[in-house]
Amino acid sequence: MTSAPATDPAPPQIFPPTLREVMLRPRWIALLAFSLVVAGVLAWLGQWQLGRAVDTSPPEPGMTEVVRPLADVVEPGDYLPEPLVGQRVEVTGTWVASDFIVVSSRYNDDVEGYWVTGQLRVAGAEERTSVAVATGWTPSLDQANAAAAELERQVETDPTAVVEVTGRLISDEGPSVPPSGADPYTLTRMSPAMLLGRWHDITDVSVYRQYIASQTAIGPLVDISSPAPDERSRVNWLNIFYAAEWAVFAGFALYLWYRLARDAWEKEVEDLEDEQSEALAAGPPVSRE
């Protein structure tokens, strides 16, 4: 009686790791710690942005309507803080006769026209200082040119006459390009920086970045319509949007860690399943006796 030939045992079954087991490996724990640090930094940035979204000490209503000395509001060359845009200011000085310049595309109560602007040399400043002033409005270019010439004649008659100007302090509107076919010296925006390029006697002169829109017309012009600026909201919605973005980024840092760990786990499970399938397909080795 012969015994049946021995058969090789079936390949042992391999159980893949769980997602939790993969996440608890040192590599993924270290990556989680790094992700938490990144998320914490992003959350702090969101908190900082949110703190800037609400103005806890807004300017008092009507503050811009209180007339203040120009020197108390801003220094020459400095930018104007947002709460002070449109602030009513007063300043004394003397006109520079040759620097009355016309600026077009100026609206008075929705009517398009022109401003006549001038260089006012500030009185009492420690160094030579000038500020651009919009002296008044007119609907006609011819009237604007005539008014500029009239103001120049008046100043030439008494160049040392000290004048007092009261008006709104407004930020530079930026440079502009003259319309096609127009005089290359045409100005369509009120920009002290551009006016400075055409002013005379500006050696060693400090200049304000802002300009003053005179509340009372100077010379044969019409008063400039310059209403009080709208009261600012205490909530800056743009900053709130940025804070929400930082929160999303912080959450994404943690989600990225989870996604990478899950992808690694899924790949490991697939590789083990493929190895086991290949072993079963090959079958046990055939013994020869």
Backbone as numpy.savetxt, mean C-alpha at the origin, in Angstrom:
# Nx Ny Nz CAx CAy CAz Cx Cy Cz
5.62 -98.53 1.62 4.75 -97.34 1.62 5.65 -96.11 1.62
5.35 -95.29 0.71 6.17 -94.07 0.61 5.39 -92.88 1.12
6.07 -91.96 1.77 5.42 -90.75 2.30 5.28 -89.70 1.22
4.26 -88.87 1.34 4.04 -87.79 0.36 5.17 -86.77 0.45
5.56 -86.25 -0.70 6.65 -85.25 -0.67 6.24 -84.00 0.13
7.19 -83.47 0.87 6.92 -82.27 1.68 6.74 -81.05 0.79
5.78 -80.23 1.15 5.55 -78.98 0.39 6.07 -77.80 1.19
6.61 -76.80 0.47 7.12 -75.59 1.12 5.95 -74.79 1.69
6.14 -74.20 2.86 5.05 -73.40 3.45 4.76 -72.16 2.60
3.54 -71.69 2.68 3.17 -70.46 1.95 3.93 -69.27 2.52
4.20 -68.26 1.66 4.92 -67.07 2.15 4.15 -66.42 3.29
4.87 -65.96 4.30 4.18 -65.32 5.42 3.46 -64.05 4.98
2.31 -63.81 5.55 1.55 -62.60 5.22 2.13 -61.40 5.95
2.34 -60.33 5.22 2.93 -59.11 5.79 1.82 -58.09 6.00
1.70 -57.60 7.21 0.67 -56.61 7.53 1.26 -55.20 7.40
0.68 -54.36 6.56 1.22 -53.00 6.38 1.01 -52.15 7.63
1.85 -51.12 7.80 1.67 -50.24 8.97 0.44 -49.37 8.82
-0.05 -48.91 9.92 -1.17 -47.98 9.89 -0.65 -46.55 9.69
-1.57 -45.65 9.32 -1.18 -44.24 9.14 -0.63 -43.67 10.44
-1.22 -44.05 11.54 -0.76 -43.55 12.85 0.67 -44.00 13.12
0.98 -45.26 12.80 2.34 -45.76 13.02 3.36 -45.00 12.18
2.98 -44.68 10.95 3.89 -43.90 10.10 4.09 -42.50 10.67
3.02 -41.85 11.12 3.12 -40.50 11.65 3.96 -40.43 12.92
4.04 -41.54 13.66 4.80 -41.54 14.92 6.28 -41.88 14.73
6.68 -42.06 13.50 8.10 -42.29 13.25 8.89 -41.01 13.47
10.16 -41.12 13.90 10.95 -39.91 14.22 11.00 -38.89 13.09
11.10 -39.38 11.86 11.18 -38.44 10.73 9.96 -37.55 10.65
8.78 -38.17 10.79 7.56 -37.38 10.64 7.25 -36.57 11.89
7.69 -37.02 13.04 7.54 -36.21 14.24 8.39 -34.94 14.13
9.62 -35.09 13.61 10.50 -33.92 13.42 9.88 -32.95 12.42
9.31 -33.50 11.32 8.68 -32.63 10.33 7.44 -31.96 10.90
6.71 -32.65 11.78 5.55 -32.03 12.42 5.98 -30.87 13.31
7.09 -31.05 14.05 7.58 -29.97 14.90 7.94 -28.74 14.07
8.59 -28.98 12.92 8.93 -27.86 12.03 7.67 -27.19 11.50
6.67 -27.98 11.13 5.41 -27.42 10.61 4.71 -26.60 11.68
4.76 -27.05 12.93 4.14 -26.29 14.02 4.84 -24.95 14.22
6.17 -24.94 14.07 6.91 -23.67 14.20 6.49 -22.71 13.09
6.43 -23.24 11.86 6.02 -22.39 10.73 4.60 -21.89 10.93
3.70 -22.77 11.34 2.31 -22.36 11.56 2.22 -21.32 12.68
3.04 -21.48 13.72 3.03 -20.50 14.81 3.47 -19.13 14.36
4.52 -19.09 13.52 4.99 -17.80 12.99 3.91 -17.16 12.13
3.27 -17.95 11.27 2.22 -17.41 10.41 1.01 -16.95 11.23
0.69 -17.69 12.29 -0.42 -17.27 13.15 -0.09 -15.97 13.87
1.18 -15.82 14.28 1.58 -14.56 14.92 1.47 -13.39 13.95
1.85 -13.62 12.70 1.73 -12.56 11.69 0.25 -12.19 11.48
-0.61 -13.20 11.49 -2.04 -12.92 11.36 -2.56 -12.11 12.54
-2.10 -12.44 13.74 -2.51 -11.70 14.94 -2.02 -10.27 14.87
-0.78 -10.10 14.41 -0.22 -8.74 14.27 -1.01 -7.94 13.25
-1.36 -8.57 12.12 -2.12 -7.88 11.08 -3.51 -7.52 11.59
-4.11 -8.42 12.38 -5.43 -8.16 12.92 -5.40 -7.01 13.92
-4.30 -6.91 14.68 -4.17 -5.81 15.62 -4.10 -4.46 14.94
-3.59 -4.45 13.71 -3.51 -3.20 12.94 -4.79 -2.90 12.18
-5.73 -3.84 12.18 -6.95 -3.66 11.39 -7.95 -2.74 12.08
-7.85 -2.62 13.39 -8.79 -1.78 14.14 -8.02 -0.64 14.78
-8.42 0.57 14.45 -7.79 1.76 15.01 -8.40 2.03 16.38
-7.60 1.82 17.42 -8.11 2.00 18.78 -8.12 3.47 19.20
-7.43 4.32 18.47 -7.43 5.75 18.80 -7.63 6.57 17.53
-8.82 6.50 16.93 -9.07 7.25 15.70 -9.09 8.75 15.96
-8.81 9.54 14.91 -8.87 11.00 15.11 -10.27 11.45 15.47
-10.33 12.48 16.26 -11.64 12.99 16.66 -12.39 13.54 15.46
-13.72 13.37 15.43 -14.50 13.91 14.31 -14.29 15.41 14.17
-14.09 15.84 12.93 -13.89 17.26 12.67 -12.49 17.77 12.93
-11.55 16.87 13.24 -10.19 17.33 13.55 -9.54 18.03 12.35
-9.88 17.57 11.13 -9.27 18.19 9.95 -9.76 19.61 9.72
-10.87 20.00 10.38 -11.42 21.34 10.16 -10.82 22.38 11.11
-10.02 21.94 12.06 -9.33 22.87 12.96 -8.08 23.37 12.26
-7.99 24.66 12.05 -6.85 25.22 11.33 -5.60 25.15 12.22
-4.54 24.54 11.67 -3.29 24.39 12.41 -2.15 24.97 11.60
-1.10 25.45 12.25 0.08 25.93 11.51 0.67 24.80 10.68
1.08 25.11 9.48 1.64 24.10 8.58 2.82 23.37 9.22
3.69 24.10 9.89 4.89 23.50 10.49 4.54 22.50 11.59
3.34 22.61 12.18 2.95 21.67 13.24 2.36 20.38 12.68
2.04 20.37 11.39 1.39 19.22 10.78 2.38 18.30 10.10
3.31 18.85 9.34 4.27 18.03 8.59 5.52 18.87 8.32
6.64 18.17 8.19 7.90 18.83 7.88 8.17 18.77 6.38
8.95 19.72 5.85 9.29 19.67 4.42 9.95 18.34 4.07
9.53 17.75 2.96 10.10 16.49 2.51 9.48 15.25 3.11
8.68 15.39 4.20 8.07 14.23 4.84 6.74 13.88 4.17
6.37 12.60 4.29 5.08 12.17 3.80 4.00 12.51 4.82
2.79 12.70 4.34 1.68 13.11 5.20 0.94 11.87 5.70
0.85 11.66 7.03 0.09 10.52 7.55 -1.37 10.61 7.12
-2.00 9.44 6.94 -3.37 9.39 6.42 -4.37 10.21 7.23
-4.32 10.20 8.57 -5.33 10.98 9.29 -5.24 12.48 9.03
-4.11 12.95 8.49 -3.93 14.39 8.30 -4.18 14.83 6.86
-4.53 13.89 5.99 -4.83 14.28 4.61 -6.09 15.13 4.60
-6.01 16.31 4.03 -7.14 17.24 4.01 -7.18 18.16 5.22
-6.16 18.10 6.06 -6.11 18.97 7.24 -6.05 20.44 6.81
-6.84 21.28 7.46 -6.77 22.72 7.19 -5.57 23.30 7.91
-4.75 24.05 7.16 -3.53 24.63 7.72 -3.45 26.09 7.33
-2.55 26.78 8.00 -2.29 28.18 7.66 -0.79 28.38 7.62
-0.36 29.28 6.74 1.06 29.57 6.59 1.21 30.98 6.02
2.27 31.65 6.38 2.56 32.98 5.83 3.84 32.90 5.02
3.96 33.78 4.05 5.16 33.79 3.23 5.05 34.82 2.12
5.97 34.73 1.19 6.00 35.64 0.04 5.97 34.83 -1.24
5.31 35.37 -2.26 5.24 34.68 -3.54 6.52 34.86 -4.34
6.84 33.86 -5.13 7.91 33.98 -6.13 7.23 34.39 -7.43
7.53 35.58 -7.91 6.74 36.21 -8.97 6.65 35.37 -10.24
7.72 34.72 -10.63 7.74 34.05 -11.93 7.19 32.63 -11.90
6.62 32.21 -10.77 6.24 30.81 -10.64 4.74 30.58 -10.48
3.92 31.40 -11.12 2.49 31.13 -11.16 2.20 30.28 -12.39
1.83 29.02 -12.17 1.72 28.03 -13.23 0.30 27.46 -13.26
-0.22 27.24 -14.46 -1.58 26.73 -14.64 -1.56 25.21 -14.67
-2.53 24.60 -13.95 -2.71 23.15 -13.95 -4.12 22.86 -14.47
-4.23 21.99 -15.46 -5.52 21.70 -16.08 -6.19 20.49 -15.43
-7.36 20.14 -15.95 -8.15 18.99 -15.47 -8.50 19.13 -13.99
-8.87 20.33 -13.58 -9.30 20.60 -12.20 -10.81 20.77 -12.18
-11.47 20.12 -11.25 -12.93 20.16 -11.19 -13.41 20.94 -9.98
-14.38 21.80 -10.23 -15.08 22.52 -9.17 -16.55 22.16 -9.25
-17.02 21.35 -8.30 -18.43 20.91 -8.33 -18.77 20.30 -9.69
-17.93 19.36 -10.13 -18.13 18.59 -11.37 -17.96 19.41 -12.64
-17.47 20.62 -12.53 -17.21 21.44 -13.71 -15.69 21.46 -13.92
-15.26 21.06 -15.12 -13.83 21.00 -15.40 -13.28 22.40 -15.67
-12.07 22.62 -15.18 -11.44 23.91 -15.38 -9.95 23.86 -15.09
-9.45 24.97 -14.53 -8.00 25.12 -14.34 -7.70 25.75 -12.99
-6.56 25.40 -12.45 -6.03 26.03 -11.26 -4.85 26.90 -11.65
-4.70 27.98 -10.91 -3.46 28.76 -10.98 -2.69 28.48 -9.69
-1.49 27.98 -9.83 -0.68 27.59 -8.68 0.51 28.53 -8.53
1.03 28.61 -7.31 2.19 29.47 -7.06 3.15 28.86 -6.07
4.37 29.37 -6.09 5.38 28.96 -5.12 5.39 29.99 -3.99
5.04 29.52 -2.79 5.03 30.40 -1.63 6.28 30.12 -0.80
7.12 31.13 -0.65 8.33 31.00 0.17 7.92 31.24 1.62
8.02 30.19 2.44 7.51 30.23 3.80 8.30 31.21 4.66
7.56 32.05 5.40 8.21 33.03 6.28 8.53 32.39 7.63
9.63 32.81 8.21 9.99 32.37 9.56 10.61 31.00 9.64
10.85 30.33 8.51 11.47 29.00 8.54 12.97 29.14 8.80
13.55 28.11 9.43 14.97 28.16 9.74 15.82 28.15 8.48
15.35 27.50 7.45 16.05 27.51 6.16 15.05 27.84 5.06
15.56 28.16 3.89 14.68 28.52 2.78 13.74 27.35 2.47
12.44 27.63 2.54 11.44 26.58 2.39 10.29 27.10 1.53
9.78 26.22 0.64 8.66 26.60 -0.22 7.57 25.55 -0.16
6.35 26.00 -0.43 5.21 25.10 -0.50 4.37 25.51 -1.71
3.86 24.53 -2.44 3.01 24.81 -3.59 1.61 25.14 -3.11
0.99 26.15 -3.73 -0.34 26.60 -3.34 -1.21 26.70 -4.59
-2.40 26.08 -4.53 -3.41 26.28 -5.56 -4.20 27.52 -5.16
-4.03 28.58 -5.93 -4.58 29.88 -5.51 -6.05 30.06 -5.86
-6.56 29.34 -6.87 -7.95 29.49 -7.26 -8.25 28.75 -8.54
-9.55 28.78 -8.92 -10.03 28.00 -10.07 -10.69 28.93 -11.08
-10.65 28.48 -12.33 -11.36 29.19 -13.39 -11.74 28.19 -14.47
-12.88 28.38 -15.16 -13.30 27.40 -16.17 -12.59 27.55 -17.51
-11.85 28.64 -17.70 -11.26 28.92 -19.01 -9.74 28.97 -18.91
-9.07 28.39 -19.91 -7.61 28.43 -19.95 -7.13 29.86 -20.15
-7.82 30.62 -20.99 -7.42 32.02 -21.21 -7.53 32.81 -19.91
-8.60 32.58 -19.16 -8.76 33.28 -17.88 -7.67 32.85 -16.89
-7.32 31.58 -16.91 -6.28 31.10 -16.02 -4.93 31.75 -16.36
-4.60 31.81 -17.64 -3.34 32.45 -18.04 -3.34 33.93 -17.69
-4.49 34.58 -17.88 -4.58 36.00 -17.55 -4.43 36.21 -16.04
-5.03 35.32 -15.25 -4.92 35.44 -13.79 -3.49 35.21 -13.33
-2.80 34.26 -13.95 -1.40 34.02 -13.60 -0.54 35.23 -13.91
-0.79 35.86 -15.06 -0.03 37.05 -15.44 -0.34 38.21 -14.49
-1.61 38.36 -14.08 -2.00 39.42 -13.16 -1.34 39.24 -11.80
-1.31 37.99 -11.30 -0.67 37.72 -10.02 0.83 38.00 -10.10
1.43 37.66 -11.21 2.86 37.92 -11.38 3.15 39.42 -11.34
2.30 40.22 -11.99 2.49 41.67 -11.98 2.33 42.23 -10.57
1.35 41.72 -9.83 1.15 42.22 -8.47 2.35 41.92 -7.58
2.91 40.72 -7.72 4.05 40.36 -6.89 5.28 41.16 -7.29
5.47 41.38 -8.57 6.62 42.17 -9.02 6.54 43.59 -8.50
5.31 44.09 -8.31 5.14 45.44 -7.78 5.61 45.52 -6.33
5.35 44.48 -5.55 5.77 44.45 -4.15 6.23 43.03 -3.81
7.45 42.63 -4.21 7.92 41.24 -4.04 8.11 40.83 -2.59
8.18 41.77 -1.66 8.40 41.41 -0.25 7.10 41.38 0.56
5.95 41.55 -0.12 4.67 41.54 0.59 4.41 40.17 1.18
4.12 40.15 2.47 3.85 38.89 3.17 2.35 38.60 3.11
2.00 37.39 2.69 0.59 36.99 2.59 0.35 35.81 3.53
-0.90 35.67 3.94 -1.29 34.53 4.77 -2.24 33.66 3.97
-1.94 32.38 3.90 -2.74 31.43 3.14 -3.33 30.39 4.10
-4.63 30.16 3.96 -5.31 29.13 4.71 -6.00 28.20 3.72
-5.82 26.91 3.93 -6.43 25.96 2.99 -6.18 24.53 3.44
-6.56 23.59 2.58 -6.40 22.17 2.90 -5.05 21.66 2.40
-4.43 20.84 3.24 -3.15 20.23 2.90 -3.44 18.89 2.23
-2.98 18.74 0.99 -3.31 17.56 0.18 -2.02 16.95 -0.36
-1.99 15.64 -0.43 -0.80 14.92 -0.89 -0.59 15.08 -2.38
0.65 14.94 -2.80 1.06 15.00 -4.20 0.25 13.99 -5.01
-0.28 14.44 -6.15 -1.07 13.55 -7.01 -0.20 12.70 -7.92
1.09 12.94 -7.92 1.99 12.13 -8.75 2.22 12.77 -10.12
3.23 12.27 -10.84 3.55 12.84 -12.15 2.50 12.49 -13.18
2.51 13.23 -14.29 1.56 13.00 -15.37 2.23 13.25 -16.71
1.66 12.67 -17.74 2.16 12.87 -19.11 1.18 13.78 -19.83
1.65 14.82 -20.54 0.73 15.70 -21.25 -0.08 14.94 -22.28
-1.33 15.35 -22.53 -2.14 14.69 -23.56 -1.47 14.76 -24.92
-1.80 13.82 -25.78 -1.21 13.78 -27.12 -1.50 15.07 -27.88
-0.45 15.67 -28.42 -0.59 16.89 -29.21 -0.63 18.16 -28.40
-0.63 18.05 -27.06 -0.70 19.23 -26.19 0.70 19.80 -25.97
0.73 21.01 -25.42 2.00 21.62 -25.04 2.74 20.69 -24.07
4.03 20.41 -24.31 4.76 19.48 -23.44 4.85 19.95 -21.99
4.59 21.24 -21.76 4.63 21.76 -20.39 3.26 21.69 -19.70
2.27 21.12 -20.36 0.95 21.02 -19.78 0.96 20.11 -18.55
0.36 20.57 -17.46 0.24 19.77 -16.24 -1.22 19.42 -16.04
-1.49 18.12 -15.85 -2.86 17.67 -15.63 -3.07 17.16 -14.21
-2.02 17.15 -13.40 -2.11 16.75 -12.00 -1.38 17.77 -11.15
-1.86 17.90 -9.92 -1.23 18.83 -8.99 -0.10 18.09 -8.29
1.12 18.31 -8.77 2.28 17.60 -8.25 3.39 18.60 -7.92
3.64 18.86 -6.63 4.75 19.74 -6.27 6.08 19.27 -6.85
6.25 17.96 -6.99 7.50 17.45 -7.56 7.67 17.91 -9.00
6.58 17.92 -9.77 6.67 18.39 -11.15 6.77 19.92 -11.22
6.06 20.60 -10.33 6.17 22.06 -10.30 7.59 22.49 -9.95
8.24 21.72 -9.08 9.60 22.05 -8.67 10.54 22.13 -9.87
10.28 21.30 -10.88 11.12 21.31 -12.08 10.97 22.58 -12.91
9.92 23.36 -12.63 9.69 24.60 -13.39 9.83 25.86 -12.55
10.00 25.67 -11.24 10.17 26.83 -10.37 11.54 27.47 -10.54
11.63 28.74 -10.13 12.89 29.48 -10.17 13.40 29.70 -8.74
14.65 30.02 -8.64 15.27 30.34 -7.35 15.03 29.23 -6.32
15.45 28.02 -6.67 15.21 26.88 -5.78 16.52 26.30 -5.23
17.61 27.01 -5.38 18.88 26.52 -4.84 18.81 26.48 -3.31
19.16 25.32 -2.75 19.15 25.13 -1.29 17.78 25.43 -0.67
16.72 25.08 -1.40 15.36 25.31 -0.90 14.74 23.96 -0.53
14.19 23.87 0.68 13.42 22.69 1.09 11.99 22.87 0.62
11.39 21.79 0.14 10.05 21.86 -0.44 9.15 20.83 0.23
7.92 21.23 0.53 6.93 20.30 1.05 6.46 19.35 -0.06
6.27 18.09 0.29 5.74 17.12 -0.66 4.27 17.38 -0.96
3.58 18.05 -0.07 2.15 18.30 -0.22 1.93 19.70 -0.81
0.68 19.95 -1.15 0.31 21.30 -1.60 -0.88 21.78 -0.80
-1.12 23.08 -0.83 -2.24 23.68 -0.13 -3.26 24.17 -1.15
-4.50 23.72 -0.99 -5.59 24.25 -1.81 -6.23 25.39 -1.02
-5.95 26.63 -1.45 -6.41 27.80 -0.71 -7.93 27.82 -0.61
-8.44 28.11 0.59 -9.89 28.13 0.77 -10.51 29.40 0.20
-9.70 30.42 0.03 -10.17 31.69 -0.55 -9.34 32.01 -1.78
-10.01 32.30 -2.89 -9.29 32.58 -4.13 -8.39 33.79 -3.97
-7.22 33.68 -4.55 -6.24 34.76 -4.53 -6.16 35.34 -5.93
-6.45 36.62 -6.08 -6.46 37.23 -7.39 -7.81 37.04 -8.08
-7.86 37.25 -9.41 -9.12 37.19 -10.16 -9.54 35.76 -10.47
-9.81 34.99 -9.43 -10.16 33.58 -9.59 -11.37 33.23 -8.73
-11.85 32.01 -8.85 -12.98 31.51 -8.08 -12.45 30.61 -6.97
-13.14 30.62 -5.82 -12.73 29.75 -4.71 -12.72 28.29 -5.15
-11.72 27.56 -4.70 -11.63 26.13 -4.99 -12.60 25.38 -4.10
-13.40 24.49 -4.71 -14.31 23.65 -3.95 -13.50 22.51 -3.33
-13.38 22.53 -2.00 -12.57 21.53 -1.30 -13.28 21.14 -0.01
-14.25 20.23 -0.11 -15.02 19.84 1.08 -14.17 19.03 2.05
-14.67 18.92 3.27 -13.96 18.15 4.29 -13.88 16.69 3.86
-12.76 16.03 4.14 -12.65 14.61 3.80 -13.61 13.77 4.62
-14.00 12.64 4.06 -14.90 11.72 4.77 -14.20 11.18 6.01
-14.99 10.96 7.05 -14.43 10.38 8.27 -13.95 8.96 8.00
-12.75 8.65 8.47 -12.19 7.32 8.26 -12.90 6.28 9.12
-13.08 5.10 8.55 -13.62 3.98 9.33 -12.55 3.47 10.30
-12.99 3.02 11.46 -12.05 2.48 12.44 -11.54 1.11 12.04
-12.23 0.46 11.09 -11.87 -0.89 10.67 -11.21 -0.83 9.30
-10.02 -1.41 9.22 -9.32 -1.52 7.94 -9.56 -2.92 7.41
-10.48 -3.04 6.45 -10.86 -4.36 5.95 -9.74 -5.03 5.18
-8.86 -4.26 4.60 -7.73 -4.85 3.88 -6.82 -5.61 4.85
-6.58 -5.02 6.03 -5.77 -5.71 7.03 -6.46 -6.96 7.54
-7.79 -6.92 7.68 -8.51 -8.11 8.10 -8.37 -9.21 7.05
-8.41 -8.84 5.79 -8.22 -9.82 4.72 -6.83 -10.43 4.80
-5.82 -9.59 5.05 -4.45 -10.12 5.18 -4.35 -11.07 6.38
-5.00 -10.72 7.49 -4.97 -11.59 8.67 -5.60 -12.94 8.35
-6.69 -12.93 7.60 -7.32 -14.19 7.21 -6.38 -15.01 6.32
-5.63 -14.33 5.46 -4.68 -15.04 4.60 -3.60 -15.73 5.44
-3.09 -15.04 6.46 -2.06 -15.65 7.31 -2.62 -16.88 8.02
-3.89 -16.82 8.45 -4.50 -17.97 9.12 -4.61 -19.15 8.16
-4.96 -18.86 6.91 -5.04 -19.93 5.91 -3.67 -20.54 5.67
-2.64 -19.70 5.59 -1.29 -20.21 5.38 -0.85 -21.09 6.54
-1.20 -20.68 7.78 -0.83 -21.49 8.95 -1.52 -22.86 8.88
-2.79 -22.87 8.53 -3.49 -24.14 8.40 -2.92 -25.00 7.28
-2.50 -24.35 6.21 -1.93 -25.09 5.08 -0.60 -25.75 5.47
0.19 -25.11 6.33 1.45 -25.71 6.77 1.21 -27.04 7.48
0.16 -27.11 8.32 -0.16 -28.36 9.00 -0.78 -29.38 8.04
-1.62 -28.89 7.14 -2.21 -29.80 6.15 -1.14 -30.39 5.26
-0.13 -29.61 4.90 0.94 -30.12 4.04 1.69 -31.26 4.73
1.93 -31.11 6.05 2.58 -32.20 6.79 1.73 -33.46 6.74
0.43 -33.32 6.99 -0.48 -34.47 6.96 -0.50 -35.12 5.58
-0.56 -34.29 4.54 -0.63 -34.83 3.18 0.64 -35.59 2.82
1.80 -35.06 3.21 3.06 -35.73 2.91 3.16 -37.06 3.66
2.76 -37.05 4.95 2.79 -38.29 5.73 1.82 -39.33 5.14
0.66 -38.90 4.75 -0.32 -39.84 4.17 0.18 -40.40 2.84
0.79 -39.54 2.02 1.33 -40.02 0.75 2.41 -41.07 0.98
3.30 -40.82 1.97 4.35 -41.79 2.28 3.75 -43.11 2.77
2.70 -43.02 3.59 2.03 -44.23 4.09 1.38 -45.00 2.94
0.67 -44.31 2.08 0.01 -44.98 0.96 1.02 -45.65 0.03
2.14 -45.00 -0.20 3.16 -45.59 -1.06 3.75 -46.84 -0.41
3.99 -46.79 0.90 4.54 -47.95 1.61 3.56 -49.12 1.57
2.29 -48.86 1.77 1.26 -49.91 1.72 1.21 -50.51 0.31
1.24 -49.67 -0.72 1.19 -50.18 -2.09 2.40 -51.05 -2.40
3.59 -50.62 -1.94 4.80 -51.40 -2.20 4.71 -52.77 -1.52
4.23 -52.82 -0.29 4.10 -54.10 0.42 3.07 -55.01 -0.26
1.98 -54.41 -0.69 0.96 -55.21 -1.37 1.49 -55.77 -2.68
2.29 -54.96 -3.40 2.87 -55.44 -4.66 3.84 -56.58 -4.40
4.67 -56.45 -3.36 5.62 -57.52 -3.04 4.89 -58.81 -2.68
3.83 -58.69 -1.90 3.07 -59.87 -1.50 2.37 -60.50 -2.69
1.86 -59.71 -3.61 1.19 -60.24 -4.80 2.19 -60.96 -5.69
3.38 -60.40 -5.83 4.40 -61.05 -6.65 4.83 -62.38 -6.04
4.94 -62.42 -4.70 5.35 -63.67 -4.03 4.29 -64.74 -4.21
3.02 -64.40 -4.09 1.95 -65.37 -4.27 1.85 -65.85 -5.71
2.09 -64.95 -6.66 2.01 -65.33 -8.07 3.13 -66.29 -8.45
4.28 -66.13 -7.85 5.43 -67.01 -8.17 5.18 -68.42 -7.67
4.46 -68.62 -6.56 4.18 -69.93 -6.01 5.39 -70.53 -5.33
5.21 -71.70 -4.63 6.32 -72.31 -3.94 7.31 -72.95 -4.91
8.57 -73.01 -4.59 9.56 -73.62 -5.47 9.31 -75.12 -5.60
9.55 -75.70 -6.78 9.36 -77.14 -7.03 10.58 -77.90 -6.55
10.37 -78.96 -5.70 11.48 -79.74 -5.17 11.74 -80.94 -6.09
12.95 -81.29 -6.33 13.32 -82.42 -7.19 13.96 -83.51 -6.33
13.45 -84.74 -6.42 14.00 -85.88 -5.68 14.31 -87.01 -6.64
